[in-house]
């Protein structure tokens, strides 16, 4: 509590009923009233003399000339509940309500509503300026009357954004303060720094209500209120910085010419953090020019300004801070993460590059888990493919590769002995694994963590028994680089390591899976069977070749028939094998699905596609433009089919991935590492 508030409380504690009664008697006895009239006449005469003498006199609003200063600090000792008629009349701003109150004999100072609001509170809330002026002139003690929230009329006017009312109250406070001689009474009238139960000054409430003009008016009246904090430790200056209002910030800082303006700032002092969160470098520049030490302030999580900028991805702000100083690059937050780690985790690639450009050695920084930026990138899964491709750019290559630093970072083990490759494998990120092993160091493939496991061991031990495409592709990528580094491709390796784990679903899922395949196989068999008797060109109806195909000599029709027969027979065999799967014998299910059914069904679909292409080609061979279009569409959709259904089937065929490893590495394009991370978090 500041000195003014302490003095205010001391004065309030000295009030008593006897003092109020004596004051009331003195005010309304005839002699006192005559003396006040004489004083007003004297003041008026002095003003006229000064104006005739040519002296400059400050114009005083008319409603202030009738204020009785002796009533200011003496509130009533009892209150009367405000009736609905008075409440609605004051709220509606009826100008004759004051006369109505006088006629009814009610004393203005005694009235209050259920929330403890006086008539001045109500008039100020609704912006009824004429009533505010009338109430202040008639009963100035209402200026100091708090409601149940300890809010003065100035508080409620500021919160409601009633600029005209706030200006009138400011004029009243300024006028009365100039007329008082006692210092303790002047302190009592510093209403701009009075706090309510939540610690809010009128300036707090104006900013919380989003009333910038009203806030500027309050700052002009008393700039010290800008540095006071509420119960949450938030000052109006901090609020102005947080909302990014440069005009208010400058006004608050220019309201005093004292050196070390922030020395009296209460509550949260990390204004630079707030400026970064507001993404306003102009405010950041103003604040740091005023006090450069704010750049080194740490927030509640121990984060420096640079860490906050990296977290929110404010490129311009981070570059501005780096241009001032790079010392905060080496300041970690409470969890041991440095700004470059935060930027990498938040996939702020530009910021990582900016930090490395100014502080190349920061790539060696480790968090408390002993992890460098590659550990974090591999673990976070934030667009790993684009990340590492970007790091291959010219700027990054000059930083990483000129001293072999990037390769050494890949070999670095954290406190658990895991390399970036281990972490990428644990999180099933085949894109990240592909980039790590394709472009950089493959020595880490043989590195074992504290549990004695390589990345390949982790993939094999953690793989689910049910078929999960992401896990199969991750293992495929690891095995491909493993055999290429050893200089051999083995069918046995892929047979044992990939296909042995491709178990079908169990229970009801198995039944649904089999039924789905059975429906597709039956549909293919039906369509291809019908197509065999409705061949393109039809049949001869007469002559020696009656009943034979009209275009039997055309080799394209032969292709149509061959592929149609292959599709039908493959689908029939598939149906037969699916009957085995319906017997629910686990060994039969595994053999029928993985070994025979899926490859045959995939083959029948391909054959049906080729048969349709050949049949249309036969019928429209004479239209060259159409044949050209047909060839293009056939090539496109055959490719799409291979890469939509192919990965699900071909990866389980023993030996095929080993023979065509580089081709099947394109399966990583189907994997979304970021989506996997979001699903895990959910």
C-alpha positions in Angstrom: 0.0 0.0 0.0 1.4 3.4 -1.0 1.7 6.5 1.2 -1.4 8.1 -0.3 -3.6 5.1 0.4 -2.2 4.8 4.0 -3.0 8.5 4.6 -6.4 8.0 3.0 -7.2 5.1 5.4 -6.0 7.1 8.4 -8.2 10.0 7.5 -11.2 7.7 7.0 -10.6 6.1 10.4 -10.8 9.5 12.1 -14.3 10.2 10.9 -17.0 10.0 13.6 -20.6 10.6 14.0 -20.1 13.6 16.3 -17.9 15.3 13.8 -20.5 14.8 11.1 -23.3 16.1 13.3 -21.2 19.2 14.2 -20.4 19.8 10.5 -24.1 19.4 9.6 -25.1 22.0 12.2 -22.3 24.4 11.2 -23.3 24.1 7.5 -27.0 24.8 7.8 -27.1 27.4 10.6 -27.9 30.9 9.4 -24.6 32.5 10.3 -22.7 29.9 8.4 -24.8 30.3 5.3 -24.3 34.1 5.4 -20.6 33.7 5.7 -20.5 31.3 2.7 -22.4 33.9 0.7 -19.9 36.6 1.6 -17.0 34.3 0.6 -18.6 33.6 -2.8 -19.1 37.3 -3.3 -15.5 38.0 -2.4 -14.2 35.3 -4.8 -16.4 36.7 -7.6 -15.2 40.3 -7.0 -11.5 39.2 -7.0 -12.1 37.4 -10.2 -13.6 40.5 -11.8 -10.8 42.7 -10.5 -8.2 40.4 -11.9 -9.9 40.2 -15.3 -10.2 44.1 -15.5 -6.5 44.3 -14.6 -5.7 42.2 -17.7 -4.5 39.1 -15.7 -5.0 35.7 -17.3 -7.5 33.6 -15.3 -8.3 30.0 -15.9 -11.9 29.5 -16.9 -13.8 27.5 -14.3 -16.9 25.4 -15.4 -20.1 26.8 -14.0 -21.0 23.7 -12.1 -17.9 24.0 -10.0 -18.5 27.5 -8.7 -21.1 26.3 -6.2 -19.1 23.5 -4.6 -19.0 23.6 -0.8 -15.6 22.4 0.2 -16.5 21.9 3.8 -18.8 19.0 2.8 -16.2 17.1 0.8 -14.7 14.8 3.5 -17.9 14.2 5.6 -20.0 11.4 4.3 -23.3 10.6 6.1 -23.4 8.1 8.9 -26.4 6.3 7.6 -27.9 5.5 4.2 -31.4 5.2 2.6 -32.3 2.5 0.1 -32.9 4.1 -3.3 -36.5 3.5 -4.5 -37.1 2.3 -8.0 -38.5 5.7 -9.2 -35.3 7.5 -8.3 -33.1 4.7 -9.7 -34.8 4.7 -13.1 -35.0 8.5 -13.2 -31.2 8.9 -12.6 -30.4 6.0 -14.9 -32.5 7.5 -17.7 -30.8 10.9 -17.2 -34.0 12.9 -16.5 -32.9 16.4 -15.8 -35.7 17.2 -13.4 -34.8 14.3 -11.1 -32.7 16.6 -8.9 -35.6 18.9 -8.4 -37.8 15.9 -7.6 -35.3 14.7 -5.0 -35.3 18.1 -3.3 -39.1 18.3 -3.4 -39.4 14.8 -1.8 -37.0 15.9 0.9 -34.5 13.1 0.2 -30.9 13.9 0.8 -28.7 13.0 -2.2 -25.8 11.8 -0.1 -27.9 9.3 1.8 -29.2 7.4 -1.2 -27.7 4.1 -2.4 -28.9 1.0 -4.4 -28.4 -2.7 -3.7 -24.8 -2.6 -5.0 -24.0 0.4 -2.9 -24.0 2.8 -5.8 -24.8 6.4 -5.2 -26.8 8.5 -7.6 -23.4 9.8 -8.9 -22.4 6.2 -9.7 -25.5 5.7 -11.7 -25.3 8.9 -13.6 -21.6 8.3 -14.4 -22.3 4.7 -15.6 -24.9 5.8 -18.1 -23.0 8.9 -19.2 -25.6 11.5 -18.0 -23.2 14.4 -17.9 -25.7 17.1 -16.8 -26.7 15.0 -13.8 -23.1 14.2 -12.9 -22.3 17.9 -12.9 -25.4 18.7 -10.8 -24.7 15.9 -8.3 -21.1 17.0 -7.9 -22.1 20.6 -7.4 -24.8 19.8 -4.9 -23.0 17.0 -3.0 -19.2 16.8 -3.7 -18.7 14.1 -1.0 -20.2 11.6 -3.6 -16.8 11.8 -5.4 -15.3 9.8 -2.5 -18.2 7.4 -2.0 -17.2 3.8 -2.8 -19.8 1.1 -3.8 -19.8 -2.5 -2.6 -16.8 -3.2 -4.9 -14.9 -0.2 -3.5 -15.3 1.5 -6.8 -15.6 5.3 -6.9 -17.8 7.1 -9.5 -14.5 7.7 -11.5 -14.0 3.9 -11.6 -17.5 3.2 -13.0 -17.3 6.0 -15.5 -13.9 4.8 -16.8 -15.1 1.2 -17.1 -18.1 2.3 -19.1 -15.9 4.4 -21.3 -17.9 7.6 -20.6 -15.2 10.1 -21.8 -17.2 13.2 -21.2 -18.0 12.2 -17.6 -14.4 11.3 -16.9 -13.3 14.7 -18.2 -15.9 16.4 -15.9 -14.7 14.4 -12.9 -11.1 15.2 -13.7 -11.9 18.9 -13.9 -13.7 18.6 -10.5 -10.8 16.8 -8.8 -8.2 19.3 -10.3 -10.3 22.3 -9.3 -10.9 21.1 -5.7 -7.3 20.0 -5.2 -6.1 23.5 -6.2 -8.4 25.1 -3.6 -7.3 22.9 -0.7 -4.3 23.9 1.4 -3.8 20.8 3.6 -1.5 18.2 2.1 -3.3 15.3 3.6 -6.6 16.5 2.0 -4.9 16.8 -1.4 -3.6 13.3 -1.0 -7.1 12.2 -0.2 -8.3 13.6 -3.6 -5.9 11.5 -5.7 -8.7 9.4 -6.9 -6.9 8.2 -10.0 -4.7 5.9 -7.8 -7.4 4.5 -5.6 -7.9 0.7 -6.1 -11.1 -1.3 -5.8 -11.3 -4.8 -4.2 -9.6 -6.3 -7.2 -6.8 -3.8 -7.1 -8.0 -2.0 -10.2 -7.5 1.8 -10.6 -9.8 3.7 -13.0 -7.1 3.4 -15.6 -7.2 -0.4 -15.3 -10.9 -0.5 -15.8 -10.8 1.8 -18.8 -8.2 -0.5 -20.5 -10.1 -3.7 -19.6 -13.2 -2.1 -21.2 -11.2 -1.3 -24.3 -11.7 2.5 -24.0 -8.4 3.9 -25.3 -9.5 7.6 -25.4 -10.8 7.4 -21.8 -7.5 5.7 -20.7 -5.5 8.5 -22.4 -7.6 11.1 -20.5 -6.9 9.3 -17.2 -3.1 9.1 -18.0 -3.0 12.8 -18.6 -4.7 13.5 -15.3 -2.4 11.3 -13.3 0.5 9.4 -14.9 1.5 7.5 -11.8 -1.5 5.3 -12.1 0.1 3.7 -15.2 2.7 2.0 -13.0 0.3 0.5 -10.3 -0.6 -3.2 -10.4 -3.8 -5.0 -9.6 -4.1 -8.2 -7.6 -2.9 -10.2 -10.6 0.3 -8.1 -10.9 -0.9 -6.4 -14.1 -0.2 -2.7 -14.4 -1.9 -0.4 -17.0 1.5 0.0 -18.7 1.7 -3.7 -19.1 -1.8 -3.9 -20.4 -1.1 -1.1 -23.0 2.0 -3.0 -24.1 0.1 -6.3 -24.3 -2.6 -4.9 -26.6 0.1 -3.3 -28.8 -1.1 0.3 -28.4 2.0 2.5 -29.1 0.1 5.7 -28.5 -0.8 4.8 -25.0 2.6 3.4 -24.2 4.3 6.6 -25.3 1.8 8.7 -23.3 2.4 6.7 -20.2 6.1 6.9 -20.5 6.1 10.6 -21.3 3.8 11.5 -18.3 6.8 11.7 -16.1 10.3 13.1 -16.6 11.9 11.0 -13.8 14.9 8.9 -14.5 14.4 5.2 -13.9 10.7 5.2 -14.7 10.4 1.5 -14.3 11.8 1.5 -10.8 8.3 2.3 -9.5 6.6 -0.2 -11.7 4.5 -2.7 -9.7 3.7 -6.3 -10.6 5.0 -7.9 -13.8 8.1 -6.2 -15.1 8.6 -8.3 -18.3 7.2 -5.7 -20.6 9.5 -6.8 -23.5 7.8 -10.2 -23.3 4.4 -8.6 -23.7 5.6 -6.5 -26.6 6.8 -9.6 -28.4 3.5 -11.4 -27.7 1.8 -8.3 -29.2 4.1 -8.7 -32.2 5.0 -5.0 -32.1 8.6 -4.1 -32.6 7.9 -0.4 -32.3 6.7 -0.8 -28.7 9.6 -3.2 -28.1 12.1 -0.6 -29.3 10.5 2.2 -27.2 10.6 0.0 -24.0 14.2 -1.2 -24.5 15.4 2.3 -25.2 13.8 3.4 -22.0 15.3 0.6 -20.0 17.6 -1.9 -21.7 17.7 -4.2 -18.6 14.1 -5.3 -19.5 15.6 -7.4 -22.3 17.2 -9.6 -19.6 14.0 -10.1 -17.5 12.8 -13.7 -17.2 9.1 -14.5 -17.0 7.4 -17.0 -14.6 8.7 -20.0 -16.7 12.2 -18.6 -16.7 12.0 -17.7 -20.4 14.0 -14.8 -21.8 12.6 -12.4 -24.5 14.4 -14.4 -27.1 12.8 -17.6 -26.0 9.3 -16.1 -26.0 9.9 -14.7 -29.5 11.1 -18.1 -30.7 8.0 -19.8 -29.1 5.5 -17.6 -30.8 7.5 -17.5 -34.1 7.8 -13.7 -34.2 10.6 -13.5 -36.8 11.0 -9.7 -36.9 11.1 -9.4 -33.1 13.7 -12.2 -32.7 15.9 -10.6 -35.4 15.6 -7.2 -33.7 16.7 -8.8 -30.4 19.6 -10.6 -32.0 20.7 -7.4 -33.6 20.9 -5.8 -30.1 22.6 -8.7 -28.4 23.2 -12.4 -28.7 23.8 -13.2 -25.0 20.3 -14.5 -24.5 20.9 -17.2 -27.1 22.8 -19.0 -24.3 20.1 -18.4 -21.6 17.8 -21.4 -21.0 14.4 -21.5 -19.4 13.3 -23.6 -16.4 13.2 -26.9 -18.4 16.7 -26.4 -19.7 15.6 -25.5 -23.3 17.5 -22.8 -25.1 15.9 -20.4 -27.7 17.2 -22.5 -30.6 15.6 -25.7 -29.1 12.3 -23.9 -28.7 12.4 -22.6 -32.3 13.2 -26.1 -33.6 10.4 -27.7 -31.6 8.0 -25.1 -32.8 9.2 -25.7 -36.5 10.4 -22.1 -36.8 13.0 -22.9 -39.4 13.7 -19.3 -40.3 14.5 -18.5 -36.6 16.7 -21.5 -36.3 18.7 -20.3 -39.3 18.8 -16.7 -38.0 20.2 -17.9 -34.6 22.7 -20.2 -36.3 23.8 -17.4 -38.6 24.7 -15.2 -35.7 25.8 -17.9 -33.2 26.9 -21.0 -35.2 28.2 -22.7 -32.1 24.6 -22.7 -30.6 23.9 -25.9 -32.5 25.9 -27.8 -29.9 23.7 -26.6 -27.0 22.0 -29.4 -25.0 18.9 -29.3 -22.9 18.6 -31.1 -19.6 17.9 -34.4 -21.4 21.2 -34.0 -23.2 19.4 -33.4 -26.5 20.6 -31.1 -29.3 18.5 -29.6 -32.0 18.4 -32.8 -34.1 17.1 -34.8 -31.2 14.3 -32.2 -30.8 13.5 -32.2 -34.5 13.3 -36.0 -34.7 11.2 -36.2 -31.5 8.8 -33.4 -32.3 7.8 -34.5 -35.7 7.1 -31.0 -36.9 7.3 -31.4 -40.6 10.6 -33.3 -40.5 10.9 -33.8 -44.2 10.7 -30.1 -45.1 12.9 -29.3 -42.1 15.8 -31.4 -43.2 15.5 -30.4 -46.8 15.7 -26.8 -45.7 18.8 -27.5 -43.7 20.4 -28.7 -47.0 20.1 -25.1 -48.3 23.2 -23.0 -49.0 23.1 -21.1 -45.7 22.6 -24.2 -43.6 25.2 -26.2 -45.5 27.8 -23.6 -44.9 27.0 -23.7 -41.2 26.5 -27.4 -40.7 28.7 -29.2 -43.2 31.9 -27.1 -43.4 33.1 -28.6 -40.1 31.2 -31.8 -40.2 29.1 -30.5 -37.3 25.9 -31.9 -38.5 27.2 -35.5 -38.7 28.5 -35.2 -35.2 25.2 -34.0 -34.0 23.6 -37.1 -35.4 26.0 -39.3 -33.4 25.3 -37.5 -30.2 23.4 -39.6 -27.6 21.1 -38.1 -24.9 21.0 -39.1 -21.3 19.1 -42.3 -22.3 21.7 -43.1 -24.9 19.3 -42.3 -27.8 20.5 -40.6 -31.0 18.1 -38.6 -33.2 17.6 -41.8 -35.2 16.4 -43.6 -32.1 13.9 -40.9 -31.3 12.5 -40.7 -34.8 12.1 -44.5 -34.8 10.3 -44.5 -31.4 7.8 -42.0 -32.8 7.4 -43.8 -36.1 8.5 -41.0 -38.3 9.7 -42.6 -41.6 10.2 -39.2 -43.4 12.6 -38.0 -40.7 14.4 -41.3 -40.7 14.7 -41.1 -44.5 16.2 -37.6 -44.4 18.6 -38.5 -41.6 20.0 -41.6 -43.3 19.7 -40.4 -46.9 21.7 -37.2 -46.6 23.9 -37.5 -43.6 25.5 -40.0 -41.2 24.6 -43.7 -41.3 27.1 -44.7 -38.5 24.4 -44.1 -35.9 22.5 -47.1 -37.3 24.8 -49.3 -35.2 24.6 -47.1 -32.1 23.0 -48.7 -29.1 21.2 -46.8 -26.4 21.3 -47.5 -22.6 19.0 -50.4 -23.1 21.3 -51.9 -25.7 19.0 -51.4 -28.6 19.7 -50.0 -32.1 17.0 -48.0 -34.0 16.2 -51.2 -35.9 15.8 -53.2 -32.7 13.4 -50.5 -31.4 11.2 -50.7 -34.5 11.0 -54.5 -34.3 10.3 -54.7 -30.6 7.7 -52.0 -30.5 5.8 -53.0 -33.6 2.1 -53.8 -33.1 0.9 -57.3 -34.0 -1.8 -55.9 -36.2 -0.9 -54.3 -39.5 -0.2 -50.6 -39.2 1.1 -49.0 -42.3 3.2 -46.3 -40.6 5.1 -48.9 -38.7 5.7 -51.1 -41.7 7.0 -48.2 -43.7 9.3 -47.1 -40.9 10.7 -50.6 -40.7 11.0 -50.8 -44.5 13.1 -47.5 -44.5 15.4 -48.8 -41.8 15.9 -52.1 -43.4 16.6 -50.6 -46.8 19.4 -48.4 -45.4 20.6 -51.3 -43.3 21.1 -53.7 -46.2 22.5 -51.0 -48.5 25.1 -50.1 -45.9 26.0 -53.8 -45.7 26.1 -54.0 -49.5 23.5 -56.7 -49.9 19.7 -57.2 -50.4 18.3 -60.3 -48.8 14.8 -61.8 -49.4 15.1 -63.6 -46.1 15.6 -60.4 -44.1 12.4 -58.8 -45.5 10.5 -62.1 -45.1 11.4 -62.5 -41.5 11.4 -58.9 -40.3 8.4 -57.5 -42.2 6.0 -60.1 -43.4 6.2 -62.2 -40.2 4.5 -59.4 -38.3 1.7 -58.7 -40.8 -0.9 -60.5 -38.8 -4.5 -59.8 -39.7 -7.0 -58.2 -37.3 -8.6 -60.5 -34.7 -12.2 -61.0 -33.6 -15.0 -59.0 -35.1 -12.5 -56.8 -37.0 -11.2 -59.9 -38.7 -14.7 -60.9 -39.8 -15.4 -57.4 -41.1 -12.1 -57.4 -42.9 -12.8 -60.8 -44.6 -16.3 -59.8 -45.5 -15.1 -56.6 -47.2 -12.6 -58.5 -49.3 -15.3 -61.1 -50.2 -17.7 -58.4 -51.5 -14.9 -56.9 -53.6 -13.8 -60.2 -55.0 -17.4 -61.2 -55.9 -18.0 -57.9 -57.6 -14.8 -58.3 -59.7 -15.8 -61.9 -60.7 -19.3 -60.9 -61.7 -18.2 -57.9 -63.8 -15.4 -59.8 -65.6 -17.6 -62.9 -66.2 -20.2 -60.7 -67.9 -17.6 -58.8 -69.9 -16.4 -62.1 -71.4 -19.7 -62.6 -73.3 -20.1 -59.0 -74.3 -16.8 -58.4 -76.1 -16.2 -55.3 -78.2 -17.3 -55.6 -81.8 -19.8 -58.4 -81.0 -20.2 -61.7 -82.8 -20.8 -62.7 -86.5 -24.4 -63.6 -87.0 -24.0 -65.4 -90.4 -21.5 -66.9 -92.7 -18.9 -69.5 -92.1 -17.7 -67.7 -88.9 -21.1 -67.4 -87.4 -21.0 -67.1 -83.6 -17.4 -66.1 -83.6 -16.0 -62.7 -82.5 -16.0 -60.1 -85.3 -12.6 -58.7 -84.3 -11.0 -62.0 -83.4 -8.0 -61.2 -85.6 -7.3 -58.0 -83.8 -4.5 -58.5 -81.2 -6.0 -55.8 -78.9 -9.1 -57.9 -78.5 -6.9 -60.9 -77.6 -5.4 -58.7 -74.8 -8.8 -57.8 -73.6 -9.9 -61.4 -73.4 -6.6 -62.6 -71.7 -6.7 -59.9 -69.0 -10.5 -60.3 -68.4 -9.9 -64.1 -67.9 -7.0 -63.4 -65.5 -9.1 -61.0 -63.5 -12.1 -63.4 -63.3 -10.0 -66.4 -62.3 -8.0 -64.5 -59.8 -11.1 -63.2 -58.1 -12.6 -66.7 -58.0 -9.5 -68.1 -56.3 -9.6 -65.1 -53.9 -13.2 -66.0 -53.0 -12.1 -69.6 -52.4 -9.3 -68.5 -50.1 -11.7 -66.2 -48.2 -13.9 -69.2 -47.4 -10.9 -70.6 -45.6 -10.6 -67.4 -43.7 -14.2 -67.7 -42.6 -13.3 -70.9 -40.7 -11.6 -68.7 -38.1 -8.5 -70.9 -37.9 -5.7 -68.3 -37.1 -3.1 -70.1 -39.3 -5.6 -70.3 -42.2 -6.5 -66.7 -41.8 -2.8 -65.6 -41.9 -2.1 -67.7 -45.0 -5.2 -67.0 -46.9 -5.1 -63.2 -46.4 -1.4 -62.2 -46.4 0.0 -64.9 -48.7 -2.7 -65.4 -51.3 -5.8 -63.4 -51.0 -4.5 -59.8 -51.0 -2.0 -60.3 -53.8 -4.5 -62.1 -56.0 -7.2 -59.5 -55.4 -4.8 -56.7 -56.2 -3.8 -58.6 -59.3 -7.4 -59.1 -60.4 -8.1 -55.4 -60.0 -5.1 -54.5 -62.1 -6.1 -57.0 -64.8 -9.7 -55.7 -64.9 -8.3 -52.2 -65.4 -6.1 -53.3 -68.3 -8.9 -55.3 -69.8 -11.2 -52.3 -69.9 -8.4 -50.2 -71.5 -7.9 -52.8 -74.2 -11.6 -53.2 -74.9 -12.1 -49.4 -75.3 -9.0 -49.3 -77.5 -10.4 -51.9 -79.8 -13.7 -50.1 -80.2 -12.2 -46.6 -80.9 -8.9 -47.4 -82.5 -9.9 -45.3 -85.6 -10.2 -42.1 -83.5 -6.6 -41.0 -82.9 -7.4 -38.1 -80.6 -9.5 -40.3 -78.3 -6.8 -43.0 -78.2 -4.2 -40.4 -77.2 -6.5 -39.2 -74.3 -7.2 -42.8 -73.4 -3.5 -43.6 -73.1 -2.9 -40.6 -70.8 -5.8 -41.3 -68.5 -4.9 -45.0 -68.3 -1.4 -44.2 -67.3 -2.4 -41.7 -64.7 -5.0 -43.9 -63.0 -2.9 -47.1 -63.2 -0.2 -45.2 -61.3 -2.7 -44.0 -58.7 -4.0 -47.5 -58.2 -0.5 -48.8 -57.7 0.3 -46.3 -55.1 -3.1 -46.3 -53.3 -3.6 -50.1 -52.9 -0.1 -51.2 -53.7 1.6 -50.1 -50.4 -1.0 -52.2 -48.5 -0.3 -55.3 -50.5 3.1 -55.3 -52.0 5.0 -54.5 -48.8 3.8 -57.9 -47.5 5.0 -59.9 -50.4 8.3 -61.6 -49.5 11.3 -60.4 -51.5 9.5 -57.7 -53.5 10.5 -54.7 -51.3 14.1 -56.1 -51.2 14.4 -56.2 -54.9 12.8 -52.8 -55.5 13.8 -51.1 -52.3 14.4 -47.5 -53.7 11.0 -47.6 -55.5 9.1 -48.6 -52.4 10.7 -45.9 -50.3 8.3 -43.6 -52.0 5.8 -45.0 -49.6 7.0 -42.4 -47.1 5.0 -39.8 -49.1 1.9 -41.3 -47.7 3.0 -40.6 -44.1 2.1 -37.4 -42.3 4.3 -37.1 -39.2 2.5 -34.1 -37.9 -0.9 -35.8 -38.1 0.6 -38.7 -36.1 1.8 -36.4 -33.4 -1.6 -34.7 -33.1 -3.4 -38.1 -32.9 -1.0 -39.2 -30.2 -1.7 -36.1 -28.2 -5.4 -36.6 -28.5 
